[in-house]
Amino acid sequence: MKDVAYPAMRLQVVFPDEVLPMTALAAHLIPVVEDVGMVESAVYIADPRWEGVVDAATRVRAAMERNGGFPMPARGLAPVPPTPPAGDPAGDS
């Protein structure tokens, strides 16, 4: 296994051809997370840089699957439930 250092995160990869796609994903994702912060998913998706994150994640997924990694569903591991609108009784605790 090879360790790859990256500011704010440490990746462990089994296959060298996963390093560049994962590094590219981090390079796209980290600035968005740092700029946008902890907000609803819709804010991330609306960010103009999000398309680059999705493209980079697609390349990571392809590399992992080529190397026998676990296949993931087309839409990720689990759906994120929508946030109920303010004042919606389902959203009030």
Helices and strands as residue ranges (DSSP letters): E 2-6, E 9-13, G 16-18, H 19-36, H 41-46, H 50-66, G 89-91
